[in-house]
Amino acid sequence: MHLSTGILKSSLPAFIFFLLIQTSIAQNRPGAAFSPTDSIKVETLLSQMTLDEKVGQLSLFASGWEVTGPAMNTRYKQLIRDGKVGAILNASTPDYVKKLQKMAVEESRLKIPLLFGYDVIHGYRTIFPIPLGQAASWDLDAIEKADRIAAGEASAEGICWTFAPMVDISRDPRWGRVSEGAGEDPFLGSRIAEARVRGFQGTGYEDGRHILACAKHFAAYGDPMAGRDYNVVDISPASLYEYYLPPYKACVDAGVATVMTSFNEINGMPSTCNSWLLTDLLRKEWGFNGFVVTDWTSINELVEHGVAEDLKSAAELSLNAGVDMDMMGSTFLDYLPGLVKENKVKISDIDRAVRYILRAKIQVGLFDDPYRFCNQQREQSEIMTKESLEFARKLVSESCVLLKNDNRTLPVPQRVRTLAVIGPLGDAKKEMLGNWNAAGDWKNCITLLEGIRNKCKGSVNVSFEKGCNINDKDLSGIEAAVKLAQKADYVILALGESGEMSGEAASRSDIDLPGVQNQLADAVINSGKPTAVVLFNGRPLSISHLEAIAPAILETWFGGTQAGNGITDVLFGDVNPSGKITMSFPRNTGQIPVFYSRKNTGRPFKSDQPDEKYVSRYLDCPVTPLYPFGFGLSYTNFSYSGIKALVKGNEITVSASVTNTGERDGEEIVQLYIQDKVGSITRPLKELKGFKKLLIRKGQTVQVTFTLSADDLSFYHPDLKKYWEPGEFNAFVGGSSATVISATFRL
Ligand code: BGC
């Protein structure tokens, strides 16, 4: 029997201990309230802890890296032995994690095991498309499966906690972290958030292959002013409730084990010391019963925000607001004991935080076996398996979005014998992982060129020219690229951003193609050869110029380990693209924020009166985005007809027919939008309320039916009460948010 369970045993009657062991894991379903057995265990430990040991549990420190491999700072090692660390981040591999865990469970007084956290954002070793790309698949089962595989791999290497999913809604593609989220829509964002929590946590941790998830960054981190990372958020309470909060709430309802506070302030109050957010809303209103961790040093940053005069008062504000664990700041460890003595922090509030953290450790099974996630055998046999790689390849092709396809430029015609792959992203192994690539190794990635060569093997002559770099002013490679294009039957032009141009601290004020890539595109496309552009990027780009000149554009995001193979499957028609963007692509940066669920205004622009001056419009650009939310083409065509909306009591049924009018089978993401025509406050022109992804055979017509309840039409009012208002509604069904077929109903 393990030492830490030994501690519990020695202080409890034998029969209770037996009961605890029998029931501990089974009762610990994600999101469940404290079970009696959890409570006995937690209280037993709590009663033995000194104040220093308690604040130690509230402290999270990062492991570092040296040339020789992973390494732990000497101070942190001593803190672990002293029982003053609750969790470690960025430590991985069974041996290394075991080594650190051993310090805690064999050398510290109370032998409380450590949690090991890691940013498993889109895969662990098998890297899947970036989350914004996965979202474009609208395939909740696939998204859940990707996180299940990621949890399986991470848990074999010592990790029992991920800092994911990131569920920040954002309407601003300048913000680099849109790559980590699901896009602009709260309804879709919430469904994806739930799927991701299920993927990581499963229905429990018994199998040792699921890990604690963390909904982040709470809250509204996705709405920074001017799209600049970490910038202030100034938002009306009704918009906060309606657009930004739903995905976090969905995670809580799905039983997420932890929540991370965001770096930003909301209306003057930084999240990390916002007691309304962390206690009134999260705990009391939503009933969250996991633990709240800060983002990296965000307690310390309260001093920079200007709400705390020093680190000590920052620690006081955060703990009292409802934070349970301090990530990397050391403020809880350094100041909470003193603050308790000065009566500025109550011991009962510290106990609150300790309880939540100990409970998470019990839930994930660390008290039963602190080494259960260090499994060399699983590391050998369950990481980057053939099945995982095949699935990753499939998810890459599901994430691709065909943005333009004039004259059926794609798929690459079978008659093509010489193919030129051109562009700075054509053979860019290091970029394929995108940002946040966990333990993924770029050397394992398949580039676009490699994917195409794997496919063509001798039947097509494939050559490559880079043409230019991703982001500099050097034009010298363009001539060679044009020469290669002239000799080829067909050109694939790989353009976009580097992986590091999105993600944290990677906002851009101009989101067109960087460097001289537009010049490269002009020159290559001018060669007159059929050209398909393949885009790699971590955000929507403003590619109006490219859209005007390129015959075909395939958006592929950053696909991860299997990027090149999955994209090639789409380019050559082995997979018919079905992805739809989940964030609008602006025509230029000045249009941002541009999103589908906009309001009409009192002076809307009307396309049948294009010259009307005194309307809400630009002089130099249309009001619509370049590509709207929900948009994506297929190699076949779908037509919509026969929309009907029927009301029976409080239930609304909306149905429509969708016909595959083209020559190939294809999957279509059928979307339902609603408009509340007259409200006591203004309502958006369209709001997504449902979607279905369907395989429709060529020539086939399917009837699609959505059922809504009146409650689905509720919205937040200025008093923050949510209810629906009777009246007339429009229902729209189609293949994007720009769909126009509609039916009216009254409720
Ligand atoms: C990020 C978080 C991340 C944390 C730990 C922070 O800088 O904002 O998303 O989980 O670092 O790596």
Residues whose N, C-alpha, C, O or C-beta is under 5 A from the ligand:
A	BS01	BGC	D119 F163 D295 W296
